[in-house]
Structures are given as C-alpha cells and as structure tokens.
Amino acid sequence: MAADSTLDITRQLITMLFGRHLQHVGVRLWDGSQLPDASPRRTTVVLNHPGALRAMLLPGDEVSLGEAYLYNDIDIEGDVEGVFALAQELQQELSGSWRKLMLAKRLLRLPAIHTPRDTRRGRARLAGRRHSVRRDRQAIAYHYNVSNEFYALWQDSRMVYSCAYFRTPDDDLETAQLQKLDYICRKLRLRPGQTLLDVGCGWGGLVIHAAQHYGVKALGITLSEPQAEEANRRIERAGLADRAEVLVADYREVEAPKRNGTEGYDALVSVGMFEHVGEALLPAYFERAWGLLRPGGLFLNHGIARRATDPPQRGRSFSNTYVFPDGELVPIGTTIRVAEDIGFEVRDVESLREHYALTLRHWVRNLEAHHEEALRFVDEPTYRVWRLFMSGSAYGFTVGQLNVYQTLLLKPYADGSSGLPLTREDWYQTSEVDLTMASRARLE
C-alpha cells in the first residue's frame, strides 16, 4: 500500500475515532506529523509504525489496546491517565457489530506489522479450580512475585501496597501511608497485649506498625514467599520478632488461637486482599473471619468495589490478563449483605475513593522517575503493565467507576453487647505517631 494512502487512512480514522478527545490527547504519527496540531497537550499517543492503529483496534477489546502499548506499537508520552476517557470511548465504538465491521474494513487496509511479543512475564496462565487454594497461590505469585526491588522503587519506605490516607492533598506518600496504618489501628481500637491477624499482609507494614506502636502480638499471612521473607527481615530489623511474624498461608488454613480460656483473635484486618477472594467465596471468607475472631472482636475489611449499576466484567480484560488474574470486584452492598448473613454487625463504612486516586498518582510518578532503574529488575513490557494499570485505576477512582471501602465489622458478645464507645472520637485524637510526625516536621 502506498505510504500516502496509509497516512491518509490513519489520519481519517484518528479524526473519526478520537474526535473531541483531540483537544486533550494529541497524536504523533511515525513520520513525525501531529494531529490535530503541534500544540503541547497533557497526553500524546505516538503511533510507532504504519500498522499501529490496526494493532490497537483489532480485535477491538481492552487487551489489544493494552498490548499495543506494552509491546511498543504505540507509546504514551505525558500523563497516561489522560488516555482512559478516550480508550473507553474507543471500546464503545467497537462494541456494536455493524460499527465494528465498518471500522474493521478500514483498519484492514493498514499494514499488518507484528512487533515482537516477547516478555519475561507474558499473559497469566492459571490452572485448577477457580479460587481454590492452589490456583489462588498461582494468581498471587503472578502479581506479587515480580521483584521486591521493583516494588520498593515506587512505594513508600514501608512498602504499603494499598490506598493511603491523606489529611490534605499535599501530604507526601510516606506521611499518607503512615497515617493509613495508624488510622486502621485506631479503628480497631488496638491495645497492648491484644492479638491481631492481618490477612494478606504484603510486606508487613501494618503488622510492624501495630506491634511497634500499639503493643499487640501480630501475625500476618500472605501467599507470596518473597513478601513473607522481606516482611520477616523487616520485623527482625525492627526488633519485633517476639511480637510479630509473617507466614505463607491462605486465610482458609489459619487456626484461631486459644488464650485465657478464650478462642480467637482480638482483631482481624484485611487490606487490599479482598479483591482476590471472589464473589462465590464471600460466604466462606466471612465465615472464616467469624471463626477466627473472639466475641467482641473487630474486623476491618478494606477492599475495592465496583458500582452496583455496572455489570460484572465479562470476557477478557486487561486486568485479568496481565495484572490480577481471577480478581473480582463486587458492590459494597453485596459485601455488607454477606457479612451480615454470617452474623457480623456493621459498625462503620467509609469510602476512601479520592485517597486511592492520590495514592496511585504518587506511585505512577515514582515509577516513571525510576524507569531506568526498574529495568534492572523487570523488562520494559512489565514496567508498562504497572504504568498503565495504575494510571487507569487512578482514572477509575477519579470518575467514580471504582471505589474503595473500609468496613468495620463486629462479632457481638452472646448478649448482643458490643463493648464499643458511643462515639468514634478516639479515632481522631492525637496519637504517639502524630507526635512523632510533628516532631520530625519541626526538625526538617
């Protein structure tokens, strides 16, 4: 096909498909020309070869859109978050069979240029029954066993891989994650001598914080061996080996401790693990949590949710293919209903939606700032997976397609009493951590 014809078809398709988004998202073609003009924009999509648009839009799902970026058919310069409104519109354009057929005829006139799909990571390939212990271990290993050093490049010093808590939008990530850890401990009203189980503890940030600042005996569990090894190293360095430990275990494999004639942990927490459970297993998840708690115990469940008005994801998605295989998001109403069916009393539900958007933007900026260093631990497509999915998640939380909730659940005493104070004022009182942070700020 003549070069001019390829350029003409590409320009026509971009004008037709990108439409109003060209105000904010510019396009640079392989010959250096730009659409709609050369004015600087928040985001620029770079088509690296004459077949790039074809690679992006055929077969026309979000996986092919994502793979075009992962494998360098296209590049994204500037703010990656800026492409997601356009990407969603492109998927809608390609969802109707007649519209898709008409576009496919034009796209097939572009050359089929196949860029290498080589990566150390590849698509997720899991075996076994969905959400079985064996398969869940594979899913967790796929996402978390990438490289501790890679994660450390863009997280805070405690390697807390979940939504931070910002008192102001100007808080740095280190401060916001410390505030989140302390906020959780306050919500659980932890006291010295109590026992805490952290389900899906990651690199042990909350386990260490709770043992260090609240005097509890904390056990964390994760399905990732590299996470557990690093968490226990951090526990040793903090001098907390007598009060904290992290084990490689599934939540279905943990037994309730017995102490002073009472069975169960004083408090349970699950932060950022809930998305891996699966809707079909929610009853088993909450039943296990119920069995692990003593009467009067609190369970803080922190997880991402989808809107109840949005249908569940069907077919291939970028997240299930390259990020969180077998991950499932359920509406908060579903979560609460199942928890109540098991017997839990809902004491508090708080959305931290805006906080997660802020957290993700910190992570993306840190990742981009360490691009070259990241390539010592992962390859370029893997780096691009995280850059893309974290930017897309930030967009989802910003526009309300995603939400994240902290749900505080109580296992009441036999007589129905809670043992809780009448107000939540103690959540917001000055703590040892606040005083330490204030002192550090004065020194700086």
One Martini backbone bead per residue (centre of mass of N, CA, C, O) as a GRO file, in nm:
protein
  444
    1MET     BB    1   0.097   0.035   0.021
    2ALA     BB    2   0.080   0.349   0.008
    3ALA     BB    3   0.192   0.586   0.217
    4ASP     BB    4  -0.028   0.801   0.176
    5SER     BB    5  -0.268   0.612   0.225
    6THR     BB    6  -0.196   0.533   0.516
    7LEU     BB    7  -0.202   0.819   0.629
    8ASP     BB    8  -0.492   0.888   0.547
    9ILE     BB    9  -0.637   0.664   0.704
   10THR     BB   10  -0.527   0.735   0.981
   11ARG     BB   11  -0.634   1.025   0.996
   12GLN     BB   12  -0.931   0.956   0.960
   13LEU     BB   13  -0.960   0.769   1.205
   14ILE     BB   14  -0.873   0.968   1.422
   15THR     BB   15  -1.085   1.184   1.370
   16MET     BB   16  -1.328   0.990   1.416
   17LEU     BB   17  -1.242   0.851   1.703
   18PHE     BB   18  -1.121   1.094   1.882
   19GLY     BB   19  -1.222   1.370   1.841
   20ARG     BB   20  -1.263   1.558   2.125
   21HIS     BB   21  -0.988   1.439   2.249
   22LEU     BB   22  -0.788   1.627   2.080
   23GLN     BB   23  -0.773   1.855   2.294
   24HIS     BB   24  -0.589   1.649   2.502
   25VAL     BB   25  -0.504   1.432   2.270
   26GLY     BB   26  -0.236   1.362   2.103
   27VAL     BB   27  -0.084   1.280   1.772
   28ARG     BB   28   0.194   1.078   1.660
   29LEU     BB   29   0.348   0.989   1.385
   30TRP     BB   30   0.597   0.809   1.222
   31ASP     BB   31   0.669   1.090   1.051
   32GLY     BB   32   0.604   1.336   1.280
   33SER     BB   33   0.326   1.399   1.263
   34GLN     BB   34   0.037   1.597   1.384
   35LEU     BB   35  -0.255   1.554   1.600
   36PRO     BB   36  -0.402   1.834   1.510
   37ASP     BB   37  -0.127   1.947   1.632
   38ALA     BB   38   0.171   2.093   1.794
   39SER     BB   39   0.044   2.133   2.049
   40PRO     BB   40   0.053   2.108   2.369
   41ARG     BB   41  -0.023   1.818   2.575
   42ARG     BB   42  -0.098   1.607   2.826
   43THR     BB   43  -0.123   1.388   2.584
   44THR     BB   44   0.064   1.141   2.381
   45VAL     BB   45   0.014   0.950   2.096
   46VAL     BB   46   0.232   0.703   1.955
   47LEU     BB   47   0.286   0.598   1.626
   48ASN     BB   48   0.542   0.366   1.533
   49HIS     BB   49   0.360   0.259   1.284
   50PRO     BB   50   0.142   0.193   1.020
   51GLY     BB   51   0.000  -0.056   1.211
   52ALA     BB   52  -0.092   0.055   1.495
   53LEU     BB   53  -0.402   0.089   1.474
   54ARG     BB   54  -0.457  -0.205   1.413
   55ALA     BB   55  -0.335  -0.322   1.675
   56MET     BB   56  -0.527  -0.170   1.869
   57LEU     BB   57  -0.836  -0.238   1.717
   58LEU     BB   58  -0.740  -0.540   1.672
   59PRO     BB   59  -1.019  -0.686   1.797
   60GLY     BB   60  -1.141  -0.456   2.015
   61ASP     BB   61  -1.009  -0.470   2.300
   62GLU     BB   62  -0.838  -0.402   2.594
   63VAL     BB   63  -0.603  -0.590   2.534
   64SER     BB   64  -0.513  -0.473   2.259
   65LEU     BB   65  -0.467  -0.191   2.362
   66GLY     BB   66  -0.252  -0.265   2.574
   67GLU     BB   67  -0.050  -0.424   2.389
   68ALA     BB   68   0.032  -0.190   2.208
   69TYR     BB   69   0.194  -0.066   2.447
   70LEU     BB   70   0.370  -0.294   2.564
   71TYR     BB   71   0.490  -0.355   2.241
   72ASN     BB   72   0.532  -0.071   2.079
   73ASP     BB   73   0.320   0.039   1.878
   74ILE     BB   74   0.287   0.231   2.117
   75ASP     BB   75   0.296   0.544   2.285
   76ILE     BB   76   0.310   0.735   2.605
   77GLU     BB   77   0.301   1.074   2.662
   78GLY     BB   78   0.289   1.176   2.973
   79ASP     BB   79  -0.036   1.141   3.082
   80VAL     BB   80  -0.187   0.840   3.100
   81GLU     BB   81  -0.468   0.911   3.222
   82GLY     BB   82  -0.561   1.079   2.958
   83VAL     BB   83  -0.659   0.805   2.780
   84PHE     BB   84  -0.923   0.669   2.915
   85ALA     BB   85  -1.162   0.809   2.788
   86LEU     BB   86  -1.085   0.724   2.504
   87ALA     BB   87  -1.072   0.415   2.543
   88GLN     BB   88  -1.371   0.381   2.617
   89GLU     BB   89  -1.483   0.493   2.352
   90LEU     BB   90  -1.352   0.287   2.164
   91GLN     BB   91  -1.498   0.040   2.281
   92GLN     BB   92  -1.782   0.140   2.209
   93GLU     BB   93  -1.735   0.162   1.902
   94LEU     BB   94  -1.659  -0.168   1.898
   95SER     BB   95  -1.929  -0.313   2.011
   96GLY     BB   96  -2.071  -0.294   1.752
   97SER     BB   97  -2.101  -0.492   1.482
   98TRP     BB   98  -2.135  -0.286   1.250
   99ARG     BB   99  -1.919  -0.084   1.334
  100LYS     BB  100  -1.689  -0.288   1.343
  101LEU     BB  101  -1.699  -0.371   1.046
  102MET     BB  102  -1.641  -0.090   0.921
  103LEU     BB  103  -1.367  -0.049   1.066
  104ALA     BB  104  -1.223  -0.309   0.976
  105LYS     BB  105  -1.202  -0.237   0.676
  106ARG     BB  106  -1.004  -0.003   0.727
  107LEU     BB  107  -0.787  -0.142   0.905
  108LEU     BB  108  -0.713  -0.365   0.681
  109ARG     BB  109  -0.558  -0.139   0.502
  110LEU     BB  110  -0.351  -0.178   0.700
  111PRO     BB  111  -0.068  -0.289   0.805
  112ALA     BB  112   0.071  -0.601   0.921
  113ILE     BB  113   0.253  -0.534   1.208
  114HIS     BB  114   0.470  -0.744   1.402
  115THR     BB  115   0.553  -0.715   1.707
  116PRO     BB  116   0.719  -0.823   1.955
  117ARG     BB  117   0.599  -1.059   2.231
  118ASP     BB  118   0.831  -1.020   2.441
  119THR     BB  119   0.836  -1.165   2.778
  120ARG     BB  120   0.879  -1.269   3.105
  121ARG     BB  121   0.568  -1.271   3.172
  122GLY     BB  122   0.303  -1.252   3.036
  123ARG     BB  123   0.033  -1.416   3.045
  124ALA     BB  124  -0.192  -1.547   3.236
  125ARG     BB  125  -0.158  -1.896   3.370
  126LEU     BB  126  -0.403  -2.091   3.505
  127ALA     BB  127  -0.466  -2.367   3.732
  128GLY     BB  128  -0.763  -2.490   3.812
  129ARG     BB  129  -0.976  -2.403   4.046
  130ARG     BB  130  -1.146  -2.140   4.112
  131HIS     BB  131  -1.027  -2.029   4.419
  132SER     BB  132  -0.834  -2.211   4.496
  133VAL     BB  133  -0.556  -2.246   4.671
  134ARG     BB  134  -0.372  -2.317   4.432
  135ARG     BB  135  -0.464  -2.088   4.236
  136ASP     BB  136  -0.418  -1.845   4.423
  137ARG     BB  137  -0.112  -1.879   4.433
  138GLN     BB  138  -0.068  -1.816   4.135
  139ALA     BB  139  -0.195  -1.534   4.128
  140ILE     BB  140  -0.008  -1.405   4.339
  141ALA     BB  141   0.261  -1.468   4.204
  142TYR     BB  142   0.212  -1.309   3.942
  143HIS     BB  143   0.200  -1.025   4.091
  144TYR     BB  144   0.417  -1.035   4.353
  145ASN     BB  145   0.670  -1.216   4.218
  146VAL     BB  146   0.857  -1.007   4.065
  147SER     BB  147   0.994  -0.774   4.273
  148ASN     BB  148   1.091  -0.618   4.547
  149GLU     BB  149   1.265  -0.394   4.413
  150PHE     BB  150   1.049  -0.280   4.230
  151TYR     BB  151   0.844  -0.192   4.448
  152ALA     BB  152   1.047  -0.009   4.615
  153LEU     BB  153   1.078   0.228   4.405
  154TRP     BB  154   0.744   0.339   4.444
  155GLN     BB  155   0.717   0.313   4.732
  156ASP     BB  156   0.728   0.327   5.039
  157SER     BB  157   0.932   0.228   5.299
  158ARG     BB  158   0.699   0.001   5.388
  159MET     BB  159   0.547  -0.120   5.147
  160VAL     BB  160   0.249  -0.002   5.087
  161TYR     BB  161  -0.011  -0.180   4.887
  162SER     BB  162  -0.224   0.072   4.941
  163CYS     BB  163  -0.437   0.290   5.045
  164ALA     BB  164  -0.405   0.592   5.149
  165TYR     BB  165  -0.403   0.876   5.400
  166PHE     BB  166  -0.532   1.203   5.349
  167ARG     BB  167  -0.547   1.518   5.496
  168THR     BB  168  -0.398   1.626   5.242
  169PRO     BB  169  -0.303   1.667   4.912
  170ASP     BB  170   0.011   1.738   5.015
  171ASP     BB  171   0.080   1.480   5.104
  172ASP     BB  172   0.296   1.250   5.133
  173LEU     BB  173   0.334   0.917   5.105
  174GLU     BB  174   0.462   0.854   5.375
  175THR     BB  175   0.251   0.998   5.548
  176ALA     BB  176  -0.011   0.861   5.437
  177GLN     BB  177   0.065   0.567   5.516
  178LEU     BB  178   0.096   0.615   5.817
  179GLN     BB  179  -0.194   0.717   5.858
  180LYS     BB  180  -0.330   0.454   5.771
  181LEU     BB  181  -0.216   0.261   5.980
  182ASP     BB  182  -0.323   0.423   6.226
  183TYR     BB  183  -0.622   0.430   6.152
  184ILE     BB  184  -0.669   0.127   6.172
  185CYS     BB  185  -0.585   0.093   6.471
  186ARG     BB  186  -0.808   0.283   6.576
  187LYS     BB  187  -1.055   0.134   6.466
  188LEU     BB  188  -0.964  -0.133   6.635
  189ARG     BB  189  -0.866  -0.057   6.921
  190LEU     BB  190  -0.584  -0.109   7.007
  191ARG     BB  191  -0.404  -0.309   7.259
  192PRO     BB  192  -0.208  -0.416   7.477
  193GLY     BB  193  -0.194  -0.778   7.429
  194GLN     BB  194  -0.316  -0.818   7.176
  195THR     BB  195  -0.456  -0.980   6.887
  196LEU     BB  196  -0.342  -0.995   6.537
  197LEU     BB  197  -0.481  -1.038   6.204
  198ASP     BB  198  -0.323  -1.029   5.878
  199VAL     BB  199  -0.484  -1.048   5.569
  200GLY     BB  200  -0.270  -0.979   5.346
  201CYS     BB  201   0.027  -0.825   5.443
  202GLY     BB  202   0.260  -0.835   5.266
  203TRP     BB  203   0.546  -0.647   5.391
  204GLY     BB  204   0.440  -0.572   5.705
  205GLY     BB  205   0.353  -0.278   5.788
  206LEU     BB  206   0.113  -0.327   5.991
  207VAL     BB  207   0.239  -0.530   6.181
  208ILE     BB  208   0.465  -0.343   6.277
  209HIS     BB  209   0.296  -0.102   6.373
  210ALA     BB  210   0.118  -0.250   6.583
  211ALA     BB  211   0.354  -0.359   6.758
  212GLN     BB  212   0.512  -0.088   6.805
  213HIS     BB  213   0.249   0.122   6.886
  214TYR     BB  214   0.026  -0.109   7.031
  215GLY     BB  215   0.136  -0.391   7.161
  216VAL     BB  216   0.088  -0.628   6.979
  217LYS     BB  217   0.018  -0.950   6.857
  218ALA     BB  218   0.136  -1.023   6.526
  219LEU     BB  219  -0.017  -1.174   6.234
  220GLY     BB  220   0.089  -1.257   5.907
  221ILE     BB  221  -0.052  -1.322   5.576
  222THR     BB  222   0.072  -1.490   5.275
  223LEU     BB  223   0.130  -1.618   4.931
  224SER     BB  224   0.413  -1.469   4.932
  225GLU     BB  225   0.737  -1.543   4.976
  226PRO     BB  226   0.889  -1.273   4.928
  227GLN     BB  227   0.720  -1.114   5.127
  228ALA     BB  228   0.776  -1.278   5.385
  229GLU     BB  229   1.081  -1.246   5.388
  230GLU     BB  230   1.085  -0.935   5.404
  231ALA     BB  231   0.906  -0.899   5.652
  232ASN     BB  232   1.092  -1.059   5.853
  233ARG     BB  233   1.334  -0.875   5.819
  234ARG     BB  234   1.192  -0.619   5.928
  235ILE     BB  235   1.119  -0.731   6.202
  236GLU     BB  236   1.408  -0.782   6.297
  237ARG     BB  237   1.514  -0.487   6.264
  238ALA     BB  238   1.282  -0.384   6.476
  239GLY     BB  239   1.267  -0.590   6.726
  240LEU     BB  240   0.978  -0.795   6.678
  241ALA     BB  241   0.994  -1.119   6.698
  242ASP     BB  242   0.808  -1.147   6.971
  243ARG     BB  243   0.535  -0.988   6.813
  244ALA     BB  244   0.610  -1.078   6.508
  245GLU     BB  245   0.468  -1.237   6.204
  246VAL     BB  246   0.520  -1.412   5.883
  247LEU     BB  247   0.316  -1.616   5.675
  248VAL     BB  248   0.259  -1.881   5.453
  249ALA     BB  249  -0.091  -1.834   5.394
  250ASP     BB  250  -0.418  -1.914   5.402
  251TYR     BB  251  -0.717  -1.820   5.538
  252ARG     BB  252  -0.812  -2.137   5.538
  253GLU     BB  253  -0.541  -2.229   5.733
  254VAL     BB  254  -0.621  -2.081   5.987
  255GLU     BB  255  -0.603  -2.068   6.337
  256ALA     BB  256  -0.740  -2.023   6.637
  257PRO     BB  257  -0.654  -1.892   6.920
  258LYS     BB  258  -0.563  -1.972   7.265
  259ARG     BB  259  -0.669  -1.756   7.551
  260ASN     BB  260  -0.784  -1.753   7.855
  261GLY     BB  261  -1.036  -1.937   7.743
  262THR     BB  262  -1.009  -1.796   7.457
  263GLU     BB  263  -1.120  -1.788   7.120
  264GLY     BB  264  -0.930  -1.582   6.929
  265TYR     BB  265  -0.904  -1.287   6.794
  266ASP     BB  266  -0.926  -0.948   6.860
  267ALA     BB  267  -0.822  -0.890   6.556
  268LEU     BB  268  -0.902  -0.801   6.216
  269VAL     BB  269  -0.731  -0.771   5.888
  270SER     BB  270  -0.802  -0.644   5.543
  271VAL     BB  271  -0.572  -0.519   5.286
  272GLY     BB  272  -0.607  -0.572   4.949
  273MET     BB  273  -0.737  -0.886   4.932
  274PHE     BB  274  -1.048  -0.907   4.861
  275GLU     BB  275  -1.021  -0.915   4.536
  276HIS     BB  276  -0.928  -1.239   4.552
  277VAL     BB  277  -1.177  -1.411   4.649
  278GLY     BB  278  -1.466  -1.397   4.541
  279GLU     BB  279  -1.802  -1.407   4.533
  280ALA     BB  280  -1.854  -1.716   4.593
  281LEU     BB  281  -1.652  -1.687   4.870
  282LEU     BB  282  -1.770  -1.488   5.078
  283PRO     BB  283  -1.897  -1.672   5.290
  284ALA     BB  284  -1.628  -1.818   5.363
  285TYR     BB  285  -1.470  -1.568   5.445
  286PHE     BB  286  -1.662  -1.465   5.678
  287GLU     BB  287  -1.671  -1.732   5.834
  288ARG     BB  288  -1.371  -1.738   5.897
  289ALA     BB  289  -1.356  -1.469   6.045
  290TRP     BB  290  -1.556  -1.545   6.265
  291GLY     BB  291  -1.384  -1.794   6.374
  292LEU     BB  292  -1.119  -1.602   6.443
  293LEU     BB  293  -1.302  -1.450   6.639
  294ARG     BB  294  -1.384  -1.305   6.913
  295PRO     BB  295  -1.591  -1.189   7.120
  296GLY     BB  296  -1.582  -0.841   7.040
  297GLY     BB  297  -1.454  -0.841   6.773
  298LEU     BB  298  -1.267  -0.689   6.506
  299PHE     BB  299  -1.326  -0.614   6.146
  300LEU     BB  300  -1.119  -0.491   5.885
  301ASN     BB  301  -1.242  -0.422   5.556
  302HIS     BB  302  -1.032  -0.360   5.264
  303GLY     BB  303  -1.190  -0.268   4.947
  304ILE     BB  304  -1.265  -0.296   4.626
  305ALA     BB  305  -1.528  -0.151   4.418
  306ARG     BB  306  -1.812  -0.165   4.238
  307ARG     BB  307  -2.074  -0.070   4.083
  308ALA     BB  308  -2.404  -0.172   4.090
  309THR     BB  309  -2.468  -0.054   3.787
  310ASP     BB  310  -2.241  -0.241   3.701
  311PRO     BB  311  -2.137  -0.486   3.528
  312PRO     BB  312  -1.975  -0.753   3.513
  313GLN     BB  313  -1.705  -0.885   3.390
  314ARG     BB  314  -1.660  -0.991   3.053
  315GLY     BB  315  -1.420  -1.156   2.961
  316ARG     BB  316  -1.161  -0.996   2.858
  317SER     BB  317  -0.904  -0.838   3.051
  318PHE     BB  318  -0.635  -0.669   3.142
  319SER     BB  319  -0.625  -0.745   3.439
  320ASN     BB  320  -0.665  -1.062   3.406
  321THR     BB  321  -0.412  -1.091   3.206
  322TYR     BB  322  -0.171  -0.880   3.363
  323VAL     BB  323  -0.247  -0.851   3.683
  324PHE     BB  324  -0.542  -0.987   3.817
  325PRO     BB  325  -0.598  -1.290   3.833
  326ASP     BB  326  -0.926  -1.353   3.942
  327GLY     BB  327  -1.030  -1.089   3.988
  328GLU     BB  328  -1.290  -0.930   4.205
  329LEU     BB  329  -1.567  -0.708   4.191
  330VAL     BB  330  -1.789  -0.578   4.437
  331PRO     BB  331  -2.038  -0.451   4.581
  332ILE     BB  332  -2.090  -0.324   4.891
  333GLY     BB  333  -2.369  -0.452   4.938
  334THR     BB  334  -2.275  -0.745   4.910
  335THR     BB  335  -2.072  -0.751   5.137
  336ILE     BB  336  -2.264  -0.674   5.370
  337ARG     BB  337  -2.471  -0.899   5.337
  338VAL     BB  338  -2.281  -1.137   5.390
  339ALA     BB  339  -2.176  -1.049   5.666
  340GLU     BB  340  -2.460  -1.051   5.800
  341ASP     BB  341  -2.533  -1.348   5.743
  342ILE     BB  342  -2.301  -1.451   5.941
  343GLY     BB  343  -2.326  -1.201   6.197
  344PHE     BB  344  -2.235  -0.933   6.143
  345GLU     BB  345  -2.174  -0.601   6.251
  346VAL     BB  346  -2.218  -0.285   6.125
  347ARG     BB  347  -2.023   0.012   6.219
  348ASP     BB  348  -1.860   0.089   5.942
  349VAL     BB  349  -1.847   0.304   5.638
  350GLU     BB  350  -1.565   0.398   5.420
  351SER     BB  351  -1.469   0.615   5.176
  352LEU     BB  352  -1.141   0.629   4.968
  353ARG     BB  353  -1.135   0.723   4.673
  354GLU     BB  354  -0.951   0.982   4.658
  355HIS     BB  355  -0.706   0.846   4.796
  356TYR     BB  356  -0.640   0.645   4.565
  357ALA     BB  357  -0.577   0.844   4.345
  358LEU     BB  358  -0.338   0.974   4.493
  359THR     BB  359  -0.168   0.721   4.533
  360LEU     BB  360  -0.134   0.640   4.232
  361ARG     BB  361   0.012   0.898   4.144
  362HIS     BB  362   0.258   0.852   4.313
  363TRP     BB  363   0.340   0.581   4.191
  364VAL     BB  364   0.372   0.673   3.898
  365ARG     BB  365   0.587   0.888   3.943
  366ASN     BB  366   0.794   0.698   4.071
  367LEU     BB  367   0.817   0.500   3.838
  368GLU     BB  368   0.903   0.703   3.616
  369ALA     BB  369   1.161   0.803   3.778
  370HIS     BB  370   1.254   0.466   3.771
  371HIS     BB  371   1.282   0.332   3.492
  372GLU     BB  372   1.577   0.239   3.457
  373GLU     BB  373   1.593   0.085   3.727
  374ALA     BB  374   1.358  -0.115   3.674
  375LEU     BB  375   1.520  -0.269   3.434
  376ARG     BB  376   1.686  -0.449   3.643
  377PHE     BB  377   1.405  -0.629   3.727
  378VAL     BB  378   1.251  -0.562   3.460
  379ASP     BB  379   1.081  -0.532   3.184
  380GLU     BB  380   0.921  -0.320   2.977
  381PRO     BB  381   0.635  -0.449   2.975
  382THR     BB  382   0.611  -0.462   3.284
  383TYR     BB  383   0.635  -0.165   3.339
  384ARG     BB  384   0.380  -0.096   3.161
  385VAL     BB  385   0.169  -0.237   3.324
  386TRP     BB  386   0.190  -0.051   3.576
  387ARG     BB  387   0.153   0.221   3.440
  388LEU     BB  388  -0.130   0.156   3.323
  389PHE     BB  389  -0.299   0.040   3.565
  390MET     BB  390  -0.255   0.281   3.762
  391SER     BB  391  -0.371   0.500   3.580
  392GLY     BB  392  -0.650   0.366   3.534
  393SER     BB  393  -0.727   0.361   3.834
  394ALA     BB  394  -0.720   0.662   3.884
  395TYR     BB  395  -0.949   0.719   3.690
  396GLY     BB  396  -1.167   0.538   3.822
  397PHE     BB  397  -1.168   0.693   4.097
  398THR     BB  398  -1.229   0.979   3.989
  399VAL     BB  399  -1.514   0.893   3.828
  400GLY     BB  400  -1.647   0.631   4.003
  401GLN     BB  401  -1.597   0.328   3.902
  402LEU     BB  402  -1.434   0.328   4.163
  403ASN     BB  403  -1.391   0.185   4.494
  404VAL     BB  404  -1.309   0.227   4.853
  405TYR     BB  405  -1.350   0.027   5.155
  406GLN     BB  406  -1.408   0.063   5.504
  407THR     BB  407  -1.513  -0.214   5.703
  408LEU     BB  408  -1.667  -0.235   6.021
  409LEU     BB  409  -1.671  -0.531   6.217
  410LEU     BB  410  -1.880  -0.720   6.446
  411LYS     BB  411  -1.857  -0.957   6.718
  412PRO     BB  412  -2.076  -1.020   6.924
  413TYR     BB  413  -2.192  -1.084   7.202
  414ALA     BB  414  -2.421  -1.300   7.329
  415ASP     BB  415  -2.599  -1.036   7.437
  416GLY     BB  416  -2.523  -0.804   7.199
  417SER     BB  417  -2.288  -0.664   7.284
  418SER     BB  418  -1.989  -0.452   7.207
  419GLY     BB  419  -1.785  -0.258   7.385
  420LEU     BB  420  -1.833   0.024   7.264
  421PRO     BB  421  -1.823   0.331   7.208
  422LEU     BB  422  -2.040   0.596   7.125
  423THR     BB  423  -1.790   0.706   6.976
  424ARG     BB  424  -1.517   0.818   6.734
  425GLU     BB  425  -1.307   1.017   6.868
  426ASP     BB  426  -1.048   0.829   6.900
  427TRP     BB  427  -0.964   0.836   6.596
  428TYR     BB  428  -0.880   1.173   6.623
  429GLN     BB  429  -0.669   1.157   6.821
  430THR     BB  430  -0.377   1.201   6.952
  431SER     BB  431  -0.078   1.032   6.881
  432GLU     BB  432   0.230   0.904   6.878
  433VAL     BB  433   0.258   0.941   6.571
  434ASP     BB  434   0.185   1.241   6.556
  435LEU     BB  435   0.419   1.339   6.737
  436THR     BB  436   0.647   1.227   6.562
  437MET     BB  437   0.574   1.387   6.303
  438ALA     BB  438   0.593   1.670   6.429
  439SER     BB  439   0.888   1.648   6.514
  440ARG     BB  440   1.004   1.596   6.231
  441ALA     BB  441   0.904   1.861   6.103
  442ARG     BB  442   1.068   2.051   6.283
  443LEU     BB  443   1.350   1.939   6.200
  444GLU     BB  444   1.299   2.004   5.883
   0.00000   0.00000   0.00000
